[in-house]
Amino acid sequence: MFVWLASYPKSGNTLVRSMLAAYFFSNDGVYNFDLIKNIKQFPVNALFERMGINIQDEEEVIKNYIKVQASFNKKNSVQFLKTHSYLFNINNNAFTDLNNSLGAIYIVRDPRNIVNSLANHIGASAEKSADILINSFKFGNIFSDHVAEQTRLYLGTWGGNYNSWKSFDDEGRYLLIKYEDLISDRDFVFRKILKFIYKIQGAQFKIDQKKFQNTIETTDFDRMKLLEKEKGFFEAKTHFETGKKIPFFNLGPKNDWKKMLDEKIRKKIEDAFKKEMLELGYL
């Protein structure tokens, strides 16, 4: 069944996916960009098209989310699915259900640091990026270079996205990971992620120490930044004006809103998400 790797964009989802891909889809835990392709994103056009669903009909696509998930769900094994969607219910059509979902790992990041990271990723201003976080957005392919790849993405607000996935907590199938903790203590946090995956499978926890250590070492941000420089990263976007690739691994842990974020934008973010930021310890 699916373990959802859910997050608002630019919150550390790629790092979590990279670590899981290195650990579960390699023999030695040594990471390379090809490994992350084992973890698909949802929703994508191809999954709907192969079932004869008209991807131009937005209502029809939403109605078939669960049907499409069921079509490639391997009930006897764990699959990881990445999404930036909020856990919606649109016109009584749910994003997913417990027949397909084993659990959810939600990765959250201080929204003040997301602003500049997202602005770099989509080639927009910090002000535009902040507006995206604060308003309920739905996008076609703004987070993908491949126009034909992704169906309409229902992002929601930063706070709405975070709050929606908590419903898995009611089932005991939810793990919240803070990007900041993942950076400061990756050994502890990754072990916590692995324990959660084993727990929701009902399996006894065991760890391959060599693979674990290789995973930690080879998914270091600086190493992945260098890997992108040498070989490119297929998830990096192309700037719509210059036609040049925008580095996906840009500042990472060095992105510090205290030094980089305009005071007006900071206040706007804090006012919009005061409740959630207090809850998460960001305020």
Secondary structure as UniProt FT lines:
FT   STRAND          2..7
FT   TURN            9..10
FT   HELIX           13..24
FT   HELIX           33..38
FT   STRAND          40..41
FT   HELIX           45..49
FT   TURN            50..52
FT   TURN            55..56
FT   HELIX           58..63
FT   HELIX           65..71
FT   TURN            75..76
FT   STRAND          79..83
FT   STRAND          89..90
FT   TURN            91..92
FT   STRAND          93..94
FT   TURN            98..100
FT   STRAND          101..108
FT   HELIX           111..122
FT   HELIX           126..134
FT   STRAND          137..139
FT   TURN            142..143
FT   TURN            147..149
FT   STRAND          153..156
FT   HELIX           158..164
FT   HELIX           165..171
FT   STRAND          174..178
FT   HELIX           179..184
FT   HELIX           186..201
FT   HELIX           209..218
FT   HELIX           221..231
FT   TURN            234..235
FT   TURN            240..242
FT   HELIX           252..254
FT   HELIX           257..260
FT   HELIX           263..272
FT   HELIX           274..280
//
